[in-house]
Amino acid sequence: MAQRNNTEWVRELRGEGGAHAQRSAHQDLARYLYVVAYNYLRLRQADLNRLADFAAEELAALAEDFVQETLEKLVRDGFALLDRYNAAGNFTSWAAQIVRNQAAMELRKSYWTRRGSLPQSRGGDENGAESELATELADPSDDVDPARLAQQRQVCDLMQRCISRLSERYRLAVLNCLGDDVSADVVARALDTTANAVYLIIQRAKRQLRACLEQSGLDRSALALFA
């Protein structure tokens, strides 16, 4: 990895040193963050049921996902997150904490700690399942104000369209893993893969869904409805 001081990291990642320097900085940061993410996942294997039996290559794939998410966050909204770096410490240490936080936030979700089956979708009709899943995500209650309810319905419609754009493999995993209780092994057999790979597929599908929603012009408050 090329030696850079804090100012050079920020400047090159923003592209102020040219396209070649920016590409090199992103690649170097990705390699550094991969090691951080992978080691963090290794440490968490002892206390997370679902992560405990991940093989090295599966941990590697998950680490790569967290690195990709972190890099996307750094460049989003005109490098808004990068602008928050105040040079109080090493830039790489600051970036490492972001990727660890990204991983920790994902690993706090219930399907990483549940001993039983994954949450799954209902019904055999795929189009119906997409609609039901989108509705369940919004989960409107009687006391939701009309403007918020309208926003939820708009996002539900977009979510249904975004789910329909996933590959068949990803769509099947999402529709089965965000609804009723079906064993991860059952989903894995349907996809001709392993239960661990199902978690990786879900992780990547979720990132694609969020990107699809963002590209549709939703603001952050709408996306927060589905956090």
C-alpha positions in Angstrom: 0.0 0.0 0.0 1.3 3.4 -0.9 2.4 5.7 1.9 0.0 8.6 2.4 -0.5 11.1 5.1 -4.0 12.0 6.3 -4.4 14.9 3.9 -3.3 12.8 1.0 -5.8 10.1 1.8 -8.7 12.5 1.8 -7.5 14.4 -1.2 -6.9 11.4 -3.4 -10.1 9.6 -2.4 -12.0 12.7 -3.4 -10.3 12.7 -6.8 -8.4 15.9 -6.3 -5.2 14.2 -7.4 -6.7 12.9 -10.6 -8.5 9.7 -11.7 -5.5 7.4 -11.4 -4.6 8.6 -7.9 -8.2 8.2 -6.8 -8.5 4.7 -8.2 -5.2 3.7 -6.5 -6.4 5.2 -3.2 -9.7 3.4 -3.3 -7.9 0.1 -4.1 -5.4 0.5 -1.3 -8.1 1.5 1.2 -10.2 -1.5 0.1 -7.3 -3.9 0.7 -6.6 -2.4 4.1 -10.2 -2.4 5.2 -10.6 -6.0 4.0 -8.0 -7.2 6.6 -9.8 -5.2 9.3 -13.2 -6.6 8.4 -12.0 -10.1 8.1 -10.2 -10.1 11.4 -13.3 -8.5 13.1 -15.5 -11.3 11.7 -13.0 -13.9 13.0 -13.2 -12.4 16.5 -17.0 -12.4 16.4 -17.3 -16.1 15.4 -17.1 -17.2 19.0 -20.2 -15.4 20.1 -22.5 -15.5 17.0 -24.4 -18.8 16.3 -24.8 -18.2 12.6 -21.3 -17.0 12.0 -19.6 -19.7 14.0 -19.5 -22.3 11.2 -18.6 -19.9 8.4 -15.6 -21.3 6.5 -12.7 -19.0 5.7 -13.9 -18.3 2.1 -17.3 -17.4 3.4 -15.9 -15.0 6.0 -13.8 -13.5 3.2 -16.9 -12.9 1.0 -18.8 -11.3 3.9 -15.8 -9.1 4.7 -15.7 -8.0 1.1 -19.3 -7.0 1.3 -18.7 -4.8 4.4 -15.7 -3.2 2.7 -17.8 -2.4 -0.4 -20.6 -0.9 1.7 -18.0 1.3 3.6 -16.5 2.6 0.3 -19.9 3.4 -1.0 -20.7 5.3 2.2 -17.5 7.3 1.8 -18.4 8.6 -1.7 -22.1 9.0 -1.2 -23.7 12.5 -1.2 -20.5 14.2 -2.5 -18.2 12.6 0.0 -20.3 13.8 2.9 -19.0 11.2 5.3 -15.4 11.8 4.2 -15.9 15.5 5.1 -16.6 14.4 8.7 -13.0 13.2 9.2 -11.4 15.9 11.4 -7.8 14.6 11.2 -7.8 14.0 15.0 -6.1 10.6 14.4 -4.8 8.5 11.5 -7.2 8.4 8.6 -6.8 4.6 8.2 -7.8 4.1 11.9 -10.9 6.3 11.3 -11.9 4.3 8.2 -11.2 1.0 10.0 -13.7 2.0 12.7 -16.3 2.7 10.1 -16.0 -0.8 8.5 -16.1 -2.4 12.0 -19.2 -0.4 12.8 -20.8 -1.4 9.5 -20.1 -5.1 10.3 -21.3 -4.7 13.9 -24.6 -3.1 12.8 -25.3 -6.0 10.5 -24.3 -8.7 13.0 -26.7 -7.2 15.6 -29.6 -8.3 13.5 -31.6 -11.2 14.8 -30.8 -13.8 12.2 -27.1 -13.8 13.1 -27.9 -14.9 16.7 -31.1 -17.0 16.2 -30.6 -20.7 16.9 -33.6 -21.8 15.0 -34.7 -21.0 11.5 -34.4 -17.9 9.4 -37.4 -15.6 9.1 -39.1 -16.5 5.8 -41.8 -15.4 3.4 -45.4 -16.7 3.1 -47.3 -18.1 0.2 -46.3 -19.9 -3.0 -47.2 -17.1 -5.4 -44.0 -15.1 -6.0 -45.8 -11.9 -7.0 -48.0 -12.1 -4.0 -45.1 -12.7 -1.7 -43.3 -9.6 -3.1 -46.4 -7.5 -2.3 -46.8 -9.0 1.1 -43.2 -8.6 2.0 -43.2 -4.9 1.0 -46.4 -4.4 3.1 -44.9 -6.1 6.1 -41.8 -4.0 6.0 -43.9 -0.8 6.3 -46.2 -2.3 9.0 -48.5 0.7 9.2 -50.5 1.1 12.4 -53.8 2.9 13.0 -52.2 5.9 14.5 -49.7 6.6 11.6 -50.4 10.0 10.2 -51.7 10.1 6.6 -48.6 11.7 5.1 -46.4 9.1 6.7 -48.7 6.3 5.6 -48.7 7.6 2.0 -44.9 7.7 2.1 -44.9 4.1 3.4 -47.1 3.0 0.6 -44.9 4.7 -2.0 -41.8 2.9 -0.7 -43.8 -0.4 -0.6 -44.5 0.0 -4.3 -40.9 0.8 -5.0 -39.7 -2.1 -2.9 -41.9 -4.5 -4.8 -40.5 -3.3 -8.1 -36.9 -3.5 -6.8 -37.4 -7.0 -5.5 -38.7 -8.0 -9.0 -35.5 -6.8 -10.5 -33.3 -9.1 -8.4 -31.9 -12.2 -10.0 -34.0 -15.3 -9.6 -31.6 -16.7 -7.0 -31.5 -13.5 -4.9 -35.2 -12.9 -5.2 -35.9 -16.5 -4.0 -33.6 -16.0 -1.0 -35.1 -12.6 -0.1 -38.7 -13.8 -0.4 -38.0 -16.8 1.7 -35.8 -15.1 4.3 -37.8 -12.0 5.2 -41.2 -13.7 6.2 -42.2 -17.0 7.8 -40.0 -19.6 9.5 -38.3 -21.9 7.0 -35.0 -23.6 7.8 -31.9 -22.0 6.3 -31.0 -25.5 5.2 -34.3 -25.8 3.2 -33.6 -22.5 1.4 -30.0 -23.7 0.8 -31.2 -26.9 -0.8 -33.6 -25.0 -3.1 -30.7 -22.9 -4.2 -28.2 -25.8 -4.4 -25.9 -24.1 -2.0 -25.0 -24.0 1.7 -26.9 -22.4 4.6 -24.0 -20.0 5.1 -24.1 -18.9 1.5 -27.8 -18.0 2.0 -26.7 -15.4 4.5 -24.2 -14.0 2.0 -26.9 -13.9 -0.7 -29.3 -12.0 1.6 -26.6 -9.5 2.6 -25.8 -8.7 -1.1 -29.5 -8.7 -2.1 -30.3 -6.2 0.7 -27.5 -3.9 -0.6 -28.9 -4.1 -4.1 -32.4 -3.3 -2.8 -31.2 -0.3 -0.9 -29.3 0.9 -4.0 -32.4 0.5 -6.1 -34.5 2.5 -3.6 -31.9 5.2 -3.5 -31.7 5.4 -7.2 -35.5 5.8 -7.3 -35.1 9.2 -5.6 -36.2 8.3 -2.1 -34.8 10.6 0.6 -33.2 9.3 3.7 -36.3 9.7 5.9 -38.2 7.3 3.6 -35.4 4.7 3.7 -35.3 5.0 7.5 -38.8 3.5 7.5 -37.2 0.2 6.6 -34.2 0.3 8.9 
